[in-house]
Every structure is written in structure tokens, then in C-alpha cells.
Amino acid sequence: MYIHEKTYDLDELARFNTHTHTNFSHCAADEMVAVDMIKAAEKAGLEIIAFTDHNYPDEKNALSAQKEELYRQIKEYPTRLKVLIGGEISSYDVGKFADDEESDNSLDWRLYTTNHFHQNYWVHPENKTPRGYCEHMLAIMDKVIDSGRADAFAHPFMAKYIKCFDDFRIVTRSFTDNEIGDLMQKSLSKEITWELNVPAIFDDPDFHKRYFGIGKEVGVIFNIGTDAHKLENIDTHRFLPELKRILL
């Protein structure tokens, strides 16, 4: 689902933050209360904010229940913002999802993560080499596209949660331009957008400059997501100077 027009102008993209965590996510700060997050987004001049809490196999379909509670929290607070209540949904192996399709379809914004290898339920490839991890991530993402369940990919291709290498960037350097471009091309038919994830860009700048360039060539739609776990990180604009230095 496309939620805004295609643009590669980072100032324009900074009007939208499509990856934030409320305090329903175990890793988010207590201050990440829905109404306070909306107030922070208004102060930052945003036009869209998406709540994208984590989900887990042992809390199957919890996101749909959380959506109702978040709606209850914000319904009395008038705002000009477009608020999307979704989730950062786990695809933890090829064709394996941490919730069912009905739960997915109840959400406003389905942000799929395919690389949370630090989670104990995540399936690692048998071939634990940089190429092995690349091929495994590509296969997971390919099945997500086929499923039609996703609106966007969260921090795609990111490898920092793979702990078996001294430098995780050896994995992202192993993706070829053609592999990235072919997957992006395939995603166009499903209207899947691609995240410019602020922490991931800062951790692996060389890869993300390449990734952004390939995406522009293919013609995909990008979103900026700050992966905010604290209120101070809801404002996309505070990261713009460094994002421009890296990506442009």
C-alpha cells in the first residue's frame, strides 16, 4: 500500500515517519504513549506517523488487539496527523510468519522485518557464511513479496543482528546490485515500499548509499523510519543532515 507519492527528496520524505514503537513493544521506553507520540510528531511538523510494534510467535495476533487499545487511547485527541496503527511483523524463516493473514489485514500498516536474527526464534541458514545469510534473507523477502502480506520492508538487508562475524558489513557487501534490484522490481507489482531506516543507515552507510541508488533506478517508493523507541527520535528532521551526507 502506497501512502504518499513517489519522491527521492529527503526533505519531502521527512514529513513521514513510518516506523515507531509504542510502549507495547518490550524494547520501547515507558514514555512512548500513543497520545504523547502524536504530540511529538505534531511538534516536529510530520504529516504521517505509523505505530509499528513488534510481534512474536508466542503472542500470536496480539497486534490486532493492541490496535483496538491504541485507537481507544487516541480517539479523544483531535489531530491533523494521519495516524497508522500497524506492526513490525516478523517473517522469521522462508514462508514463516509470526501471525496469521487475518490479523495482518486488520492493520493499517504492515511493516515486515526479515532479519531479526538476534531473536531466539529466528531461523538461521545452514550455510553460516556471508553469502549464506544473503541468500537466506533474499529467500525470506521473496516469499514475503509473494504472500502479498506486506506494505513495507523494515530495515531491509540489514545485517547488524547477525553476531557470528567480526564485522556484520561483510554480509551486506555480499549482496549484488542485481539481487537487490531484482527483488525491488518484483515488489512493485505488490506496492511494497522500502524503508530508509535511520539507525541502519548510520550503522552501514556505504551499503545504504548503494541501496538508495538502486531503488531510485528501479523506481521504488521509499519511506523514512526512525525506528523510534524514545520520543526524541520521532522527529525525522533532526537526522536529515547526516542522512543527506550519507545518501546523496
Secondary structure as GFF3:
##gff-version 3
##sequence-region A 1 248
A	DSSP	alpha_helix	10	13	.	.	.	ID=ss1
A	DSSP	beta_strand	16	20	.	.	.	ID=ss2
A	DSSP	alpha_helix	34	43	.	.	.	ID=ss3
A	DSSP	beta_strand	48	54	.	.	.	ID=ss4
A	DSSP	three_ten_helix	57	59	.	.	.	ID=ss5
A	DSSP	alpha_helix	62	74	.	.	.	ID=ss6
A	DSSP	beta_strand	82	90	.	.	.	ID=ss7
A	DSSP	alpha_helix	101	105	.	.	.	ID=ss8
A	DSSP	beta_strand	110	113	.	.	.	ID=ss9
A	DSSP	alpha_helix	130	147	.	.	.	ID=ss10
A	DSSP	beta_strand	152	153	.	.	.	ID=ss11
A	DSSP	alpha_helix	169	172	.	.	.	ID=ss12
A	DSSP	alpha_helix	177	187	.	.	.	ID=ss13
A	DSSP	three_ten_helix	188	190	.	.	.	ID=ss14
A	DSSP	beta_strand	193	197	.	.	.	ID=ss15
A	DSSP	alpha_helix	198	203	.	.	.	ID=ss16
A	DSSP	alpha_helix	205	218	.	.	.	ID=ss17
A	DSSP	beta_strand	222	225	.	.	.	ID=ss18
A	DSSP	three_ten_helix	231	233	.	.	.	ID=ss19
A	DSSP	three_ten_helix	236	239	.	.	.	ID=ss20
A	DSSP	alpha_helix	240	247	.	.	.	ID=ss21
###
